[in-house]
Amino acid sequence: MEACDIYQGDCMDTGDTPLTWTAGRGHLEVVGILLERGDINPDKPNTLDLTPLWCAVGNGYEGAVKVLLGGAM
């Protein structure tokens, strides 16, 4: 199995990483899994300068916000 770049941008040219995409859509468990990797930068902005935290807050996903801020799921 070939590894992929965890920072690879999405196909929409917004530069959303997997963490940005999942946080902005409220996929709480996946956000937690990605953060557990230890090699993810949770503050990496996309090409619109939006971070995963901003995307979670902007879309009203309180659970994802808590996980991104270091809280439990």
C-alpha positions, 0 to 999 in steps of 0.5 A: 500500500502506498502512503499518501501526503497527509497535507495533500490538498483537495480537488477543489483547489482550496487546499483543504487538508483531511483535517480541515475537511473533516473538522469543517463537516463535523466528522468528530471521530475522524478529527480525533483520529487524525490528531492522534497521529501526532504528525498533523499541524492543526493550525495549517490554513488552506489557500483561503487562510482558514484553519481547521478550527475556523472551519469547525467554528464557522459551520457550528460543529462544537464537538469538533471545536472541542477536540481541536482545542484538546478536549475529549470527544 
